[in-house]
Amino acid sequence: MSINPDAVDAAFFDELRKHYSEDEIVELGVFIGFNLGYHTFFGSLNFYPMFSPDGRLVRQSESEKLYGPTPTSLKPEAAV
């Protein structure tokens, strides 16, 4: 959706309607929209994941050491 908004066309919604009600589609769209916005905003602040790969809660400084100089959400491959 964020990479190719044109892919969200009438056929896309027709397919969703096979599985979800209109209310559920709206709820799903709002959820996706908020999450894309949050990730974009937090990425601009260089926030790192708050959990290590093994599931421990870590500080931002430790997370940066674990994940490298670029937060995972800002790496180009995260956008696919």
matplotlib code that plots the C-alpha trace (Angstrom):
import matplotlib.pyplot as plt

x = [0.0, 2.7, 5.0, 2.4, -0.9, -2.2, -2.4, -5.2, -7.9, -11.5, -10.3, -8.3, -11.4, -13.6, -11.2, -11.3, -15.1, -15.0, -13.5, -14.4, -17.4, -17.3, -16.8, -13.9, -12.3, -12.5, -11.0, -8.2, -7.5, -7.3, -5.1, -2.7, -2.7, -1.9, 0.9, 2.4, 2.3, 3.7, 6.6, 7.4, 7.4, 9.3, 11.8, 12.5, 13.4, 15.8, 14.0, 15.3, 13.4, 12.7, 13.3, 16.4, 16.2, 15.9, 12.9, 14.7, 13.6, 16.6, 17.5, 17.9, 21.7, 21.9, 19.4, 21.6, 24.5, 22.4, 20.8, 23.4, 23.6, 20.3, 17.0, 15.4, 12.4, 14.5, 16.4, 15.3, 14.5, 12.0, 9.8, 8.9]
y = [0.0, 2.5, 1.4, 1.1, 2.8, 2.2, -1.5, -0.8, -0.7, -1.9, -5.5, -5.4, -4.4, -6.9, -9.6, -8.3, -8.4, -12.1, -12.5, -9.4, -7.1, -3.4, -2.5, -5.0, -3.6, -0.1, -1.2, -3.0, 0.0, 2.3, -0.1, -0.4, 3.4, 4.2, 1.6, 2.9, 6.4, 5.4, 3.5, 6.4, 8.8, 6.6, 5.8, 9.5, 9.6, 6.7, 4.5, 1.0, -2.2, -2.4, -6.2, -8.1, -11.0, -13.4, -11.5, -9.5, -5.9, -3.7, 0.0, 1.9, 1.9, -1.9, -2.2, -0.1, -2.4, -5.4, -4.1, -1.8, 2.0, 2.0, 1.0, -2.0, -0.1, 2.4, -0.3, -0.4, -4.2, -3.4, -1.5, -4.6]
z = [0.0, 0.9, -2.0, -4.7, -3.8, -7.3, -6.5, -4.1, -6.7, -7.1, -7.7, -4.5, -2.6, -4.4, -3.2, 0.4, 0.3, -0.3, 3.2, 5.2, 5.8, 4.9, 8.6, 8.8, 5.7, 7.1, 10.4, 8.6, 6.4, 9.5, 11.3, 8.3, 7.8, 11.4, 11.5, 8.3, 9.7, 13.1, 11.5, 9.2, 12.1, 14.5, 11.8, 11.4, 15.1, 14.6, 17.1, 17.3, 18.1, 21.8, 21.8, 21.0, 18.5, 21.5, 22.9, 25.7, 26.4, 25.6, 25.7, 22.5, 22.9, 23.1, 20.3, 18.1, 18.8, 18.0, 14.8, 13.4, 12.6, 10.7, 12.4, 10.8, 9.7, 7.7, 5.7, 2.1, 2.3, 5.1, 2.6, 0.5]

ax = plt.figure().add_subplot(projection="3d")
ax.plot(x, y, z, "-o")
ax.set_aspect("equal")
plt.show()
